[in-house]
Structures are given as structure tokens and as C-alpha cells.
Amino acid sequence: MYPIELVKPMEKDLTDFGFTGLASPEDVDAVLSKKEGTTLVVVNSVCGCAAANARPAAKMSMNHAVTPDNVVTVFAGVNKEATERAREYMLPYPPSSPAIALFKDGQLVHMIERHHIEGRSAQMIAGNLVQAFDAFCK
């Protein structure tokens, strides 16, 4: 677990942009157990690829004409239980942070794992998300 004063700005990078922070397994269940609508989940992290690529990409993708109904985030290494619960919904993908997952009607339909984030620009990742939004959020 990381000191809260260290991670608060990293968390606020998304929550100040409109993402809802999920802090408990119950919070995660309340959002991801819904059988209607679309939800984007960002598994936030303290790593450099989260700061340079994942968080900026998630925010950029929100400028698209078509976006998910809900945008939420869990913070790996901070909200351990919430992150573990979110990862249960992301199976069969192994735990990854950062990661970005799109759910439609309670089903995982698109997943971007850490190895898809590392070494790719935020613009490229945002483009990937926008394509997923066009396919699943209309």
C-alpha cells in the first residue's frame, strides 16, 4: 500500500475529470453487476506508464462523441479490495495495472492490459478506446 499523500494527485487526475473512484468491493459490485449500459474501468497505478499513457488516454477518449454510460476507476496498491473485486470481473485476463476495461450489459467486451499500454502513446491508446466505444457504446 502506498502513502495516501503520494497517490492522491494520481487518483485525482481521473476523479477530477469525472471518473468515479471505487474504494470498496461493494462499490465495484454496485457498478459492474449492472446488466444494462456500458462502463469503462481504469485500473490506476503509480507507474510511469499510467501517468504518461493510461490516464491521459482514458481522459482523451472521453472527448469522443460516443462514450460509456459510466466511467470509474480503482487504484491498484491503494484500494486493494476494490481492485481485487474489479479484477474478478475482468477474468480470464490476469491482474494488470494499469489496465482499462470496457463492460457492456454486465459483460467484459474490451480489455487493454499493461503490455498494450507500455511503449504506446496515449493517443494510440485513446484511439483504441474510441474504436471500442463506437463498437459497444451506441
N, C-alpha and C positions, 0 to 999 in steps of 0.2 A: 504494500500500500504506500502511496506517495503522500507527502505532506500536502494538505489542502491548499495552503498558500502558494504552493508551486503549481498546482494543476488548475486552480480556479480560473486564471485567464484563458487556459486552453479549453476549459469547459464552456466559458462564456463566449468564446469565439463562435460556437454554434448556437448556444441558447439565446444570446443577444440577437442572433439572426433569425430567430423564430423556431428553432428546433426545441422540442420539449425534452428536458433531461429526465431520464427514468432512473430512479435511485433504489428501487426495491424490486424483488421478483413479482410482487403484486402489481406494481406499476407496469411492468413488462407484460404480464398476463392481460391486464386491462386493455392494452393496445393491440397486442399481437394475437389474441384469441378471437378478435372480431372476425366474423365471416363475410363482412361486406366492406368494400373500399380498398384503398391502397395505402401502404405505409412504407416509408423509407427509414431504415435504421442505420445510423452511423455508429460503429464501434470505434470510439475515440481512443486516442493513445497519446503518450508523451513523446513518442519517437519523432524523428525528423520527417519521416515520410507522411505522418499525419499532419504535421504543421505545414509542410510545403506542398503536399499533394492532395490528401484525402479531404481535409476540412475545406480548403479553397474550392476543390472540385464539387463537393456537396453544395456549397453556397452558390457557386456559379450555375449549377444545374437548376436552381430554384428560379432563375431568370427566364427559363423556357416557358412557352405558352401553356404547355401541359405539364402538370406536376402532381405528385401524390397527394392524397387527401390529408395524410398525417406525415410529419417529419419529426423523428425522435432520435435520441442519442443515449447510449450507455457509455461509461468511461471505464475501460479496462485498467485494472490496477488501482481503481478508486472505488467504484461501486461493484465490488466483486460479485455479490449475489445476483444483482440485476444483470450484469454482463453474462454470468453463467446461465441464467434463465434465457436471455436473448439467444445465446449460442445453442441452446436446446432447440429453439425454433429454426435455427439455421442448419441443422443436421440434414444431410450427411456431411456437410463441409466441416473440416476440422477447425478448432479455435484459431482465430486470426485477428490480429489487431495491428493497424487499423483494418477495418473491413466495412463494406457498405452493402446492405441487403434490401431488396425490394420485395414486398409482400402484396399479393392481391387476393382478396377474399379469403384471408387466412392461410394462404399458401405461399411459400417462397418461390418467386418466379425469376429472380435475377440476383447474382452474387458477385461481388468484386472482393477478392481476397487480397491480403497483403502483397503477395507476389505479383498481382495485377496492378498494384499501386506503386511499388518501388520501381524507380527508374522511368516512370511515365509522368508526363506533365499533368498538371491539374486540368488543363484544357482538354487533354486527351481523355482523362477520366470523366470529366463533365460531359464530353461528347458521348461516351459510352452510356452514362446515366440518361442523357436526353433520349437516346435511341430506345432505352428500356421504358422510359416514360411514354414515348409515342406508342410503343407496342402494348403496354399494360395499363396505362392510366386514363385511357379515353373512355 
